[in-house]
Amino acid sequence: MKQKHLFAMLLCFVMVLMLAACGNSTGNKGSTESTQQETSSDTDEAVSTTPASSEEAEPQTDTGTPTDTEEPTSGSSVLVVYFSRTGEQYRVGVIDKGNTAIVADMIVEATGADSFEILPQEDYYPYTYDELTDVAKQEQNENARPAYAGEVPDLSQYDTIFIGAPVWWGDWSMICYTFFENNADALSGKKLIPFSTHEGCGLSGFDRKLASTIPNSTVGEGLAISGSDAQNNQDSVRSRVNDWLSGLGF
Ligand SMILES: Cc1cc2nc3c(=O)[nH]c(=O)nc-3n(C[C@H](O)[C@H](O)[C@H](O)COP(=O)(O)O)c2cc1C
């Protein structure tokens, strides 16, 4: 029992550190044409509970192999690129579809876009939440560029590219920077629209960071959705996604 409390306290501590990290990265609103679309209840939410099913964690079976969602087929001029994790996630317990993946699918559904999932080339990301936060922190400290599997066959055919990811330590996950940098030339000149899922940090400057990583792009208005809403309140999330898309002209 004592150990359980200690574990819970440690997880809270980790989340507090993350929220401190996002405080550093959201202050530059308006430095690109992007604006963060987030309700204050999302961004200011207290996050002090433990993950729902931390004791049920099992080794992750994800092989890191690209799935069929990665093969653009429709000839659409819109693409959704996303990174997302299953396994144990904050506030939602063990999930078999990632929070960001849920939002990405809603965008695909509404726009008819093609999609590409950024999957690690070798899946070394831990299944349990607290171990994953450690690995993610280390990647951020090292400014790592983890390799991902596959590539979008032809980025040049897309005019608008939605790019989504979970907020990790107040920033894009490092593997997203690998994608941005590998495709910097192809992304240049495109309209890029960021979206995040998070548990308190909102868009965390995704728009600003995207604009500075791909300086010749036009970064559109981003959307931030709380991960637990993506899992548990899908009707309301779908309606927010659709409103946001309408505002973007879709
Ligand atoms: C490694 C890691 C770091 C995180 N850092 C933050 C953070 O800084 N701020 C925040 O609001 N949420 C943070 N979270 C919560 C995730 O952003 C949130 O659970 C997200 O919806 C997960 O999406 P996914 O299922 O698509 O991976 C973090 C989660 C993990 C696993």
The ligand as a Gaussian input file, in Angstrom:
#p B3LYP/6-31G(d) Opt

LIG

0 1
 C        6.110000      10.877000     -22.695000
 C        4.885000      11.694000     -22.418000
 C        5.002000      13.031000     -22.152000
 C        3.850000      13.811000     -21.978000
 N        3.995000      15.147000     -21.748000
 C        2.881000      15.914000     -21.621000
 C        3.000000      17.312000     -21.448000
 O        4.082000      17.880000     -21.377000
 N        1.867000      18.023000     -21.355000
 C        0.625000      17.462000     -21.453000
 O       -0.361000      18.160000     -21.402000
 N        0.489000      16.131000     -21.624000
 C        1.582000      15.346000     -21.717000
 N        1.459000      14.007000     -21.909000
 C        0.115000      13.429000     -22.107000
 C       -0.152000      13.162000     -23.602000
 O        0.088000      14.307000     -24.374000
 C       -1.585000      12.694000     -23.825000
 O       -1.874000      11.595000     -23.024000
 C       -1.832000      12.358000     -25.292000
 O       -3.215000      12.415000     -25.546000
 C       -1.324000      10.985000     -25.696000
 O       -1.664000      10.798000     -27.045000
 P       -1.439000       9.459000     -27.847000
 O       -2.342000       8.399000     -27.232000
 O       -1.856000       9.793000     -29.233000
 O       -0.004000       9.082000     -27.757000
 C        2.569000      13.212000     -22.041000
 C        2.476000      11.845000     -22.262000
 C        3.613000      11.085000     -22.451000
 C        3.483000       9.613000     -22.713000

